[in-house]
Amino acid sequence: MMALYKYRGDYAIAAVFSGELIKKWSYVAKEVTIPLPISAERRAERGFNQTEGLLKLANIPFTTQLKREHTEKQSKKTRRERIDQEQYFFVEERDTVASKEVLLIDDIYTTGATLHLAAEALMKSGAKSVSSITIFR
């Protein structure tokens, strides 16, 4: 189901997930909510960031100060390649996260490598703490 939304932009399917996302978010909400970014190349392919779309449908406020360099698709990598990746996230405006509790939102959790790298970039930019919610595992 997530693939229909993620790769075809089927917002009717996304509405199914938004209620659950609202429940999880309200339980663990932090000072700053950040959807895991996709690269500019992926955004051009899909036309949108699927996680941002879910947050918009759920009316959850978020910032997009975490950015991502273009890399090979995660689905094309082995488990070991995902875990051994170099850092490809960076924070555009550090003041957005400095000394704040941050909540990362992602659509799919496979190895946790993507969330780990994103959290690492946020902590190096001064975040007080980083938590995460994923919709699928």
C-alpha positions as CSV (number, residue, x, y, z in Angstrom):
1,M,0.0,0.0,0.0
2,M,2.8,2.4,0.9
3,A,4.3,1.9,-2.5
4,L,1.2,3.1,-4.3
5,Y,1.4,6.3,-2.3
6,K,5.2,6.7,-2.4
7,Y,5.7,6.0,-6.1
8,R,2.4,7.0,-7.6
9,G,1.2,9.8,-5.3
10,D,-2.1,8.1,-4.4
11,Y,-3.2,10.5,-1.6
12,A,-6.4,8.4,-1.0
13,I,-4.1,5.7,0.4
14,A,-2.1,8.2,2.4
15,A,-5.2,9.2,4.2
16,V,-5.3,5.7,5.7
17,F,-2.0,6.3,7.4
18,S,-2.5,9.8,8.6
19,G,-4.8,8.9,11.5
20,E,-2.2,6.5,12.9
21,L,0.5,9.1,12.4
22,I,-1.5,11.7,14.3
23,K,-1.9,9.2,17.3
24,K,1.8,8.4,17.4
25,W,2.9,12.0,16.9
26,S,0.6,13.4,19.7
27,Y,2.1,10.8,22.1
28,V,5.7,11.7,21.3
29,A,5.6,15.2,19.9
30,K,8.8,17.3,20.3
31,E,9.7,20.9,19.8
32,V,10.6,20.3,16.1
33,T,9.2,17.7,13.7
34,I,11.3,16.9,10.6
35,P,10.3,14.6,7.8
36,L,13.2,12.5,6.5
37,P,14.2,14.4,3.3
38,I,14.6,12.9,-0.1
39,S,17.2,14.2,-2.6
40,A,16.3,16.8,-5.2
41,E,16.6,14.0,-7.8
42,R,14.0,11.8,-6.0
43,R,11.7,14.8,-5.6
44,A,11.9,15.5,-9.3
45,E,11.2,11.8,-10.1
46,R,8.2,11.6,-7.8
47,G,7.0,15.1,-7.7
48,F,6.8,15.2,-3.9
49,N,8.2,14.0,-0.6
50,Q,6.0,11.2,0.6
51,T,6.7,11.8,4.3
52,E,6.0,15.6,4.0
53,G,2.7,14.7,2.2
54,L,1.7,12.5,5.2
55,L,2.5,15.3,7.7
56,K,0.5,17.8,5.6
57,L,-2.6,15.4,5.5
58,A,-2.3,15.0,9.2
59,N,-2.0,18.8,9.8
60,I,1.2,18.2,11.7
61,P,3.6,21.2,11.7
62,F,7.1,20.5,10.4
63,T,10.3,22.1,9.2
64,T,12.4,21.0,6.2
65,Q,15.9,22.2,7.4
66,L,17.4,18.7,7.2
67,K,18.7,18.1,3.7
68,R,20.0,15.1,1.9
69,E,22.6,14.6,-0.9
70,H,21.7,12.4,-3.7
71,T,22.6,8.7,-3.3
72,E,21.7,5.4,-4.9
73,K,18.2,4.2,-4.0
74,Q,18.1,2.4,-0.6
75,S,16.1,-0.4,-2.2
76,K,19.0,-1.1,-4.5
77,K,21.5,-1.6,-1.6
78,T,22.3,-4.6,0.4
79,R,21.8,-4.6,4.2
80,R,25.6,-4.2,4.6
81,E,25.8,-1.3,2.1
82,R,23.0,0.5,3.9
83,I,24.7,0.1,7.3
84,D,28.1,1.2,6.0
85,Q,27.0,4.4,4.2
86,E,28.9,7.7,4.6
87,Q,27.0,10.7,6.0
88,Y,24.7,12.3,3.4
89,F,22.5,14.4,5.6
90,F,23.1,18.0,6.6
91,V,21.2,20.7,8.5
92,E,20.6,23.9,6.4
93,E,19.9,26.3,9.3
94,R,21.4,25.0,12.6
95,D,19.3,27.5,14.7
96,T,16.2,25.5,13.8
97,V,17.4,22.5,15.8
98,A,20.0,23.9,18.2
99,S,19.2,22.9,21.8
100,K,15.8,21.5,20.7
101,E,14.1,18.1,21.0
102,V,13.6,16.8,17.4
103,L,11.2,14.2,16.1
104,L,12.1,12.6,12.8
105,I,9.3,11.1,10.7
106,D,10.0,8.4,8.1
107,D,7.8,6.1,6.0
108,I,9.7,2.8,6.1
109,Y,12.2,1.3,8.6
110,T,14.5,-1.4,7.1
111,T,17.9,-1.4,8.8
112,G,17.6,1.9,10.7
113,A,20.7,3.2,8.9
114,T,18.9,6.2,7.3
115,L,17.4,7.3,10.6
116,H,20.7,6.8,12.4
117,L,22.6,9.1,9.8
118,A,19.8,11.7,10.0
119,A,19.9,11.7,13.8
120,E,23.7,11.9,13.8
121,A,23.6,15.0,11.5
122,L,21.0,16.7,13.8
123,M,23.0,15.9,17.0
124,K,26.2,17.3,15.4
125,S,24.1,20.5,14.6
126,G,23.3,20.9,18.2
127,A,19.9,19.1,18.7
128,K,19.2,18.3,22.4
129,S,17.7,15.0,21.5
130,V,16.4,13.1,18.5
131,S,13.5,10.6,18.4
132,S,11.8,9.0,15.5
133,I,8.5,7.6,14.2
134,T,8.2,5.3,11.2
135,I,5.0,4.1,9.6
136,F,6.1,0.7,8.3
137,R,8.8,-1.7,9.3
